[in-house]
Amino acid sequence: MKNVLLSIFAFALSTSASAQFVIVDDELPVLASDIDKITYEENDRFSELLLPACLANNPKTTIFSQALQLTGLADTLQAWNYDNYHRDEELCLYKNVVYSGSVSSKRKAWFNEYRFRMFNVFVETDSVYAAKGIHNLEQLKAYAKQVYDEVFPEDVSVNDPTDRRNSLNRFVSYHILGNGCSNKFLTVCNGKKYDAFWLDTDMADMSAWYATLMPHAALKCSYPMGDNSGLYINRRGVQNGPDKYGKQVRGAKILADGEQGLDHKCFNGYYFYIDDVLAYDRITREDVLGSELWRVDFKTLSPDIMNDVDMICGDFDPYNLISGGPDEYHDPGIGWDHVYKWDCMENIKGDMLKDSRGLVATRAHKYYCYWQGDAAYAIGDYDMTIKLPPLPAGEWEVRLGTYVEYVNSVARFYLNGEIVMDSLHMSKKALDELSAQSKCKRGPRECVFGYKYRLSDDASSVRYPLGRIKSDGKSDNYLRIVNLTEDSDNTSEAMFDYFEFVPKFVYDNQEIPEE
């Protein structure tokens, strides 16, 4: 056995080795089992791998990089790990249901060995700014002030660029997500390429919504099919035209950078070029975000889950891991289930005094009739609170999407501290009664699985309207879910698939039915 002094730079190069080998600078890999102790020492070269330095050293992004430095957000993007994170155990067993039958069985889910901070940054190049008449930092400050003073007139006098209420600070922070993943995981995909596997793309674009580092502001990523295919930020429409409400906004497209492709990978995240200036302006708030249904997959609610999305999603391999197949932990091609303690997730917290191991994010399965083939399980006697994505001002209905074929779970729901559902019985046998009372809806028609089946055709795919909230667009909203299942053990099966956030323009539209 040996002791190793490992620089953080060397550590950065070794994380892809699945903890089996350690690489020290340019030496040959050392078998991890032969090492008794590792001591970390920061190396000056390591900062070169982080997002601020990568952007500063790129001659195409000088103006954005200067704004990043001036606002202090470059300091935010220096973060890369949680120093106090500790894994007490490698994995846990939980109860899951095999789609091919009604047999409940124990499955494995792994705790992360490390907890990293990651970011995605959408960046205008200097040439994109120049096309808008912005040639330097002062002109960018003027542009940001023009946009955000209209949105936040109460903050027009905030001149400190490091203040989160400052217009330039808002401009830059709106470009940043608190999670880091490659472009292929920004919207629904099959782990290898963009695919219409989970959505009828004649009815809707493949889309996902994320909170940004700008307080109380979200953005939308979408991938339309048709002549305009590609990744867009804050786009509205379907394929080449407007959606059924007549709305069409082009948004900003993510650009490929030659052989580099769409991704610019850094140690603590990615940055992407976009072809237009991104801002949380009136068109974005009202025409893109404020008048469209958001279908939010559970995994996108927490940056910690999204940071693991490449390992969770894998390639949607159809192996049945109960009866055999490849090793679900050491084969990175298929993905594996992850489990998170309640105090180790951003935006999702749980009562640590309850008898609950945490939250499981399952790997994606190709033929599961869950949306995107994955789900989340709250284990045992849980009591969790979810910080909801930032909603623009207006009235919104909140719905839970799940699958109840083999599930028997009871829970109480609170929105912003008020009980909106005292006791919801999520099970197949309770569906008829709830349907008769108009307390649940079938799964969405536009969502599909197995290439040809719609969630709306499966009686066990259900959406529960939980309640309505009135957002002021400047405050956080929270959903609390408390387990009420009797005789709940530490492997009970409370399953959550996705949420829908539906503006009044959609749920109360008298001229255009929602579905």
N, C-alpha and C positions, 0 to 999 in steps of 0.2 A: 504494500500500500504506500501511497505517496501523498504529500501535500502539494497543492498547486496554487501559485499566485496568478490570478487570472484578471487581466484588464477587462473593463467593461466593453472595450472595442472587440476583444477576442470573444467575450460572452455573446455579443451581438451576432457574431458569425457562427456561433455554435448552437443557437436556439433551434435551428431547423434540423438538428440531429436527433430529435425526439429523446433527449436526455440519455442516449446510449453512448455517445462519444463526446469528448471535450477537445476543442481545437484551441491551442495556445499559439497565438500569432501565426508564424509560418511553419511551425513544427507539425509533425505527423499527428493525427488524431490519437488521443489516449482513451482507452476503454474506461467508461465511467465507473464500473465496478472496481477498478484498480486504484481509484482515488479515494482517499480517506477524508480529505477536507479541501474545500475551495475557499480562498480568500479573494475578495474583489477589490480592485484598485482602479480608480477612474483614470482613463487615458485621454489626453487632449484630443486625440484623433476622433474620439467617439462623437463629439458634438457635430462633426462634419456629416454624420449620418442622419441627424435629426432634421425635421421639416424646416425650421427657420434658416439653417445654413444651406440646405439644398436650394431653397428659394432665393436666398441672397447670392448664391454662387451661379445662379442661372441668369445669363444676360438678357433673357427674354422677359423676365418678371421683376425688373428693378423697381418700378413704381409701386406695385403691390407689396413687394418686400419692404420698401421704405415705410409704407403705411402700417405694415405689420409691426415694424420696430417702434414707430412713433406711438402707436396705441398701447404698447406693452403686451400685445397678444402674442408676440414672438416668445415672451417669457412663458406664456401658457403652453405654447407648442414645444417647449423644451422638456415637458414632462414625458416620461416613458414607462414608469412603473409605480407600484404601490409598495412603499418600504415596509409597511406593517402587515402585509399579507402573508399568511402562513397556512399551508395545507396540512390539516391534521390526519387525513386519510386519503388514500388514492382514489377509491371509488365507493359507490353505495349501490345497493340493490333496490329496485322499486318495481311496482306492479304496472305492467303495461298490457295491452290487448293486441294480439296478433290479428291483423285484418283478415287473413285468410280463414279464420275460424273464430269461435267464441271462447277460446281457451285463454284464461288469464295466466300469465307467467311472469317470473321475475326476470328483469333486464338489468344490465349494468349501465351505470352512468359514471363518468369520471370527473373528479375535481381538477381544476387547473393546477399545474405545478407552480406556475407564476401568474401574476395578475398584471397585465400591461395596460398602460394608457395609450390610446391610439386616436388618430384624427384623420378626417378627409377634408381636403381644402380644394375649393373650386376657384381657379385663378384666371383673371384676364391677363393676357400678355400685353406688353407695351404697345404692340401694333393694334390690338383691339381697342385700347384706350385712345390711341391716336385717331382711330376712325370716328370716335365720339368727340374729338376735339380736346382730349385730355392728354397733355404732353409732360406733365410733371406732378409732383405731390400736391402742390398748392392748388392746382386745377382739380385734382381728385377730391381734395377737401371741400372745395366749392361745390362740386357735383353732389357729394354726400350730404352737405348741408341743405342743398335745394330739395333733395328727396326726403330726408328724414325730419326736417323742420316742419314739413307739411303733415307728416304722420304723427309727430310728437311735438306739437307747438309749445307744450309746457316746459320743454327742455332746450329751447332755442338759445338760452344764455349759458349752457354748459360748454365751456371752451376747453376744458382739460381733456386732451385726447385719450388719456388713460381711464377716464370715467366712462362706465358702461352706458351712460345716457348720452354721451357725446355722439354727434352725427357720424364722424369718421370711424369711431369705435364700433358703432352699430353697423356701418357699411362693411367693415372688415369681418366682424364676428359673424355676420350673416352668411359669409362664404365658408364657414367652418362647421363641420359636424363633429360631435364628440365621440365618434367611433371611426375605426379605420378598416377599410376593406377594398379589394380590387373592384374595378368597374363591373365585373360580371355578377357581383352580389348586390349591386345598388338597386336592382329590381329583380323580380322573379326570374329565375333561370334554372337550368338543370345541372349546374356545376361545370359544364363544358362550354356551353354556348347559349345564346338567347334562343328561347323556344316558346312556342305557343302552347306548351304542354298544360299549363294551369289556368289558361284564360282564353275565352273566345275573343280574339283580337279584332273581330268585326264589330264587337259591342263596346270594347274598351281597350285602352292602351295598358300594357303592363306597367304598374306604378307602385311607388312606395313613398311614404311621408316620413320625414325626420325632423326632430328638433335641432336647431342650430345653436351656436354659442351666443347668438344675439338673444337676450332675454325675451321670452314670449313670442318667438317667431319660428315658424317651420318652413321647410321647403319641400318640393315634390320632385322626385326623380321618375322619369317615365321612358319607356322604350316603345315607340309606335312601330307597327309594321307598315308596309307599303313603300311608296317612293321616298318618303322622308324618314326611313328607319334609322335608328341611332339612339344614343342616350341624350336626354334633354333634362334641363332643370327648369321647373315651373312652366311646363307646357300644358296646354288644354286643348282637347280635341280627340278625334279617333282617326287613326291612320292619316289620310291626306286631307281630311276635312274637319268640320266642326262636330261636336258631339250632339246628342239628340236635343239638347237645350239650345243649340245654335251657338255655343261658345267655342271660340278658337283663339288661342294665344300661342305663338311659336315658342317662346322661351329661349333659353340659351343652350346651345348644343355643345356636348363634350367633344373635343377635337383630338384626333390622333396626332402624334408627334413622330412622323416618319416610322422607322423601324421600332421605335420605343413603344408604339401603340398608344392606348389611352392612358395607361397607368404610368405615373412617375412614383416609384416606390422609394420610401424612406424607412428608417428603422422604426419610427413611431407613427407610420401611416402612409398616406398617399396624397399626391396633389394631381389635379386634372386641369388641362386647359379648357376654357370655354370661349365661345365665339361672340358673346355679347355681354354687356355689363349686367351683373346680377344685383337686384335690389328688392327690398321688401316695400314696394311702392303700392299705389292704389290698385293698379291692374292686378298685381300679384295677390293682394289681400282679397279683393272683391271678385275678380273674374276667374282666377285660378284656384285659390284656396278656399274662399268663403262661400262658394256656391256649388260645391261639388262634394259628393260622398267620398270619404276617405275609408278605404279598407286596409287596416293596419295589422300586419302579421305580428303575432306576439313577440317574436324574436327581435323586431325592430324597436321595441319599447325601451330596451336597455343597451347602452353602448357595450357593456361587458359581454352580452350574448353576441352582438354583431361583430365584436372583435374576434370571436371564435367561429364566424359563419363559414369560413372555408373548411374548417375541420368538421363542423356540424353537417353541412350540406353534402360535402363530398360529390360524388357523381350520380346520386340516386340509384345506386346499384340495387337490383331487385333481390339480392340474396336474403333468404330467411335465416337470420342469425341464431334462431332458437335451435334449428335442426342441423346447423353446420355452416360452412362457408368460410370466407377469409376472416382473419383476426380483425375485429372491429376497432381495436385500439392502435395497432401498429401498422395497419394498412391505411395510409392516408387517402387512398382513392375512394373509399366508400363513406367516410365520415363516421362519427360515433357520438353517442349521447353525452351531453355535459350536464353536470349538476352544480348549482351555485348556492352557497349559504346565504341566508337572508340579509346579512350585513355586508355582502360582497358584490352587490349589484348597484350600479347607478340607476336611479329612477324607479327601482322596485325594492321595497323594504318589507321585512316581515318581523313579527314578534318573536324575538329570540328565546323567550321563556316558554313558548309553545313546544309541544312534542312534534317537531317537524324538522326533517333533515335539510329542507330547502326546496329549490325549484329546479326541475329537470327540463332542459331544452333538447328535444329528440332530434336525431338525425332525420333527414328527408328520405322517404320511401316512395318509390316511383308509382306504385299503384294504390297507395292509401288514399281514401276519400276524405282526407283533410286538405284544406287549402294549402298549396305548395308542398303537400306531403309530409309536413312536420307539425308538431304541437308542443305545448308546454304542460307539464304536470306539477301541481303543487302537492308535495308529499306530506301525508299525515295531517295533524291537527293544525292547519296553517291559519294565519291571520296576516294577509299581505296588503300593502298599500302601493298603488301604482301612480306615479306622476304621469298624467296624460300628455300627449303631444300638444304643443301650443296651438290653440284654436283662435282664429280671427274673431272679432266681435260679432255677436249674433246668438241666436238660439240654436242649440244642437241637441240631437237625440243620440244617446250612447247605446250601442248594442254589443252583445257578446255573441261571437260565432263559435260553435263547438260541434262535436259529434257524439251522439248519446247511445249508439247501438249497444255497447256493453258497459256503459258507465252508470253508476248510481251515486250521485253526489248531491248534497244539499248545501246551500251557502246563503249568506246574507250580504247584501250589496249597499254600499254608501257612496254617494256622490258629494264631494266637498263637505263631508261630515254629516250629511243627512241620509237617513235610511230611505232608499228608493225601492228596494225589494227585500221584504222582511225574511222571506224564506223561499228560495227558488229551488225546486227539485229538478235537477238535470238528469233525466233518465228517459228511456224509451217508453216506459209505462205511463209516464206523466204527460206525454206529448199530446194525447187526444184531448185531455181536459184543458191544458193550456192553450191549445189551438182553438178550441171552442170559445175560450174567453179572449181570443185575440191577443194572447200574451206571448206568442212566439211566431216566427216566420220560417219558412223553408230556407235552405241555403240559397245563395245568389245564383241566378241563372247563368250569368256570364262566367262563373268560375267552373272549371272542368277538371276532370282527372281521367287518367287512362286514355287520353287523346279524344274520347268521344262521349264520355259521361258527364252530365251536369250535376253540380251539387244540389240543384233544385229538384232533381229526379230521385234523390235518395231521402227517404223519409226520416232518416236518423241525422241528417245534416240540418242543423237548426240555428236560428238567430233569435236571441232573447233581447227585446227592447228593455233596457234597464231603467232608463229615466232620461230626463232632459235637463240641460244646464243652460244658463245664459252667460256667455263669455263676454267679458269686457275687452278682450284682446290684450290685456296688460297684466293679467294675473294668472297664477298657476291653478290647475284643476287636478283633483285627486279622486281616484276610485279605490275604495277599500273593499276587500272580499274576505269574509270570515267563514271558516268551515263550520257547518252545523251537522255534518254527517255523524250519526250515532255510531258508537263502537269503532271510532276511527283509529286504525293502527298507524304505524309509521310508514306504511306502504300503500295507503289508500289512493284512489284513482280520480282525483279532481283534474279534469283535462280542459285546457283553454287553447283555442286555435287562433282566433283573430278578433279584433274589435272593429266596429264600424262607427264612424262619427259622421252624422248626417245633418247637414244644415237645413233650416226651415224651408229654404228655397226648394229643396228636394223632397222632404217628407210631407210638406203641406202644399205641394204644387197641384193646383186644381186643373191645370190644362195638360200637363205632361205627367202621366203616372210614373212612379219610380221604376216599376218593373211590369 
